[in-house]
Amino acid sequence: QVQLVESGGGLVQPGGSLRLSCAASGSGFNNYIVRWYRQAPGKQRALVAAITSGGRTNYSDSVKGRFTISRDNAKNTAYLQMNSLKPEDTAVYYCFAADPVSSSYAWGQGTQVTVSS
């Protein structure tokens, strides 16, 4: 049902910032749980941050204090604000959304984030 389109990735220097967007099409976004994952080359996909329909958030220890997940239900969009970026943050970042009632879910197409001098 829902489809997710990501944007905002790119190349930044260490210490820089990026804001990723995840735009949802279809109905029901207000009720979705949204998560951001990342996958570095040769590594397994790992959870970065999550946000509930009520705005409660959770972060992995590696990004706590640097990244912020948010959502704008009026725009059917979730965001990941990434500050103080480090080379180890380099990865493909994926948005994920799930309906906790129906258990339906969708993945974004992925967006590349590269942190390098």
N, C-alpha and C positions, 0 to 999 in steps of 0.2 A: 504493500500500500504506500508507505512513505518512501521517498527517495531523497538522498542527501548529496549535496554538492559542496565541496570544500574549496576554499581559496585562501590566499594570504601568505603562502610559503615563499621562500626565497633564500638568498645568500646574505648573511650578516656577519660582521666582525664580533669577536668575543666581547661581551659586555653590552651588546646591542639588544634590540627588542623587535619582536614581530607579533602581529595579531592575526590569528587564524579564525576563519569564519566557517560555519557549517550551516548551510541553508536547507531547510526541509520543505518539500512539496507534499501535498496531501493534507488530510485532516488529522487532528488528534495530537499535534505537537505539544500542546500545553500539558498533556499527561505523560509525555515520554521521559524516561530516564536517559540522560545524555552522558556519554563518556568519550574521552580522548585517549587514544592509544598511540604508541610510536614503535617503529621497528627499524633498527639500525642494520646495516648489511651484516649478514651472517648471524644475526641475533633473533630471538623469538620476540613476537609482538608483546609489548608490556603496557599495562594500564598507567596512565599519567594522571588523570583527574576525572572526577565524576560529579554530576549535579542532578538532584532529584527535581520533580515537578514543583516542589515547594521551595526550591532554592538552596537546599542543604548541599554542602560540597565536601569532597574528600580528595586528597592529593597523595601521590607517592612521595616518599621521603626525599628523593633526589630532586624534586622540583618545589617542595614546600617553601614558601616565602618568596619564590621567584615567579611562579606561574599563577594565573587566576582564571578559573573557569566561570562563565556566566551565560545567561540566556536572556533573550528578548522575545517573549512569546508573541507579542504584537507583530514582530517581524519574522516569526517562525525560524529563528536563527540562534545558534549557540556559538560561543566564542572561546578562544583560548589566548589570553594575553600572556606573552612570554617575555620576561625581562631578565636582565643580567645573564644573557645566554652564554653558554659554555660550549667548547668543541664537542663534549660528550653528549650534548643535546641533539647533535646531528642525526637525523632519522627521517623516515617518511612518517608523517602524522596522519592518523585516521580518526574520523568522527564515527561514532556509533550511537544509535538511538533505539530504544526498545519501549514497547508498550507493556507495562507490568500486568495489565489485565488480560490481554489476548496473547501475550508472549511473542508477538510479531516483532521483527527487528530489521534494521538496515545498516549498511556500512557506507561511508563516503568513499570516494575513489582514491583518496590519499593525496597529500601535498608534501613536497620535499622541503625540508628545512636543513640548511647547511650553515654551520657556524665555523668560520675559518678566517684567519688573517691573511 
